């Protein structure tokens, strides 16, 4: 599976069949992804093979701020410890994975992890949007997947919700590449 063949969804692109077992994700790709792109809300990328959409993900800009965390101590741990005091901000730039799905024929084969690694590298290499973090509102069933891929919970306020806000710190990955 070569991620170099990733395609940005365009308005004239015919979306190949996609079935991941989640109606919400399937409907987004087939019914909403192009409209979101046209409205400048998100950008969707596709992996296609054998006349199928193997996987897709949508990205949009986000931020992590004090209001999302609701804990001064955790806010300082995540952000302020990394920056000189004169550089503290009320929020920090991130990119959000809005939607992410892998075709059921390719699930549990490492495709999702490879895509997350690609996204992480993509935003470290020439930092395309000036972001420090990747965020995701992860469905409960996908929490182990994101945790396994280095994402942490941003808050405990959403423990009983259908989704949990998680983040990945790109500065840690960038620093490990430098050292």
N, C-alpha and C positions, 0 to 999 in steps of 0.2 A: 504494500500500500504506500504509494508515493504522495506525500503531502504537497510536493511541487505542482501537482496537477489540480490543486485547489482552484475553484472557479468562484468569482464574485457573481452573485445572482444579478442578472440584468432584467430589464422589463421584457425583453424579447426572448429570453431563455425559456425553453420548454422544460419544465421540471419533470424529471424521470420519477417513476414510482418509488414511494418511500413508505415503509411500514415498520414502526418501532415498538408497537404495542401500547403507545400513549396517544390517544385521540387528540388531545390538546396540542401536542407537538406536531402531529401529522397535519392537523387542520391549519396550524400556523404556517407551515411550509407551503401548503397548497393554496391557502386562501388569503393569507395576510402578509407574507414575507415581502412580496413585490410592492404592495401598498406601503408598507413601513419604509422600504427603501426610497420610494418615490416621495414620501412625506419627510424624508431626512430623519426618521426616528431611529433606524438601525440599518446595518449592512449585514447581509446574509451571505455566507460562503458555503459552497457545496463540494462534496467529493463524490464523483460518479464513476461507476465501473459496471460493465456487463449490463447496460441498459437499466441500471438502478441508481438511485441516490443512496450511496453507502452511508453518508453522514452529512450533517449540516450544523452550522452554528451561526448565531446572530450576535453582533456586538453593538454596543452603544456606549456613549460616554456616561460616566457616573462620578460620584464623589463619596468619600467617607468623611463624616464630620462628627463633631461632638454630639449632635442631636441623634445620630444613628446609634451611638454607643450607649448613651445615658449613664456613663460611669466615668468620672474624672480620672480615677486611678487607671482604668483600662485604656482610656484615651491617651494618657501620658505614656503608658507602657508601649502602645502601638506606634505612636507618632513622635512625641516630644523627646523621647530618649535618643532618637536618631538624628535630630536636627539641633543646631545651635539655637539658644533661646531667642535670638534676634530673628530667627527664621520660622517661628511657630505660626501656624495658620489655624483658622477655625475649621477648615476642611482640606482634604487632600485628594488630588485627582486619581481617578481609577477608570478602568474600562470594565463594563459589565457584560458578562455572557448572558444574554437575554433568553436565548433558546439554544438547546444543544441536544441533538438526537443522533443515534446510531441505528442503522437498519437492523432488524431483528436477526437477519442472517449473518451479521458481522459482530453482534454483541458478544462480550466475553472473549474477544480475540486481541485485546489491547488497542483497538482503534481509538477509543475514547481517550485513553491515556496519552497516546501519540498526538492526538489533536490538542489536548491541553498543553503538552510540552511545546508543540508548535506555537500556540498562542503566547505562552510565556516567553519563548525566545523572540517571537515577532515584536513584542513590546519592549524587549530589552535591546535588541539590535536596532540601532538608530531611533529608539524610543519615539515611535510614530505620533503619539499624541501628548507626550509629557505626562505619563501616568506612573504612579508608584505601586499601584495595586490592581489586582483583578478581583472583581466581585461577582457573586452569583446568588440568586435567590433559589437555593437548591430544594427540590422536592425531597420529602422525607426518605423516599426509597433510594435516592441518589446520594444521601449524606455519606455513606461509607466510601463511595467512589471518589467524591471530592476530598474527603479526609485522607484517603490513601494517596492522593495526588498533591498533598501539602496545603490544602485549604484549611483555614481555622474559622471557628465561629466568631462572629463579630460581637454578638450580644447573647445573653441568656433570656432576653425578653420574649423571644419567639420560639421557645422550646415546644410549646403546645400548638404551634401554627402548622399549616400544611407545608410551608416552606421555611427554610432557615437562611438568614443572611450569613454568607461565608466570604472570606477574602484570602487572597494569596499575596504575600509580600514580595514584589519583584526585586526590591533592593537586596534581599537575602540571596536570591539567585544571582543577581549581578555581582555582588560581593564575592560569592563562592567562585564565580568564573574568573574574577580578577586574581584571587589568591591561589 
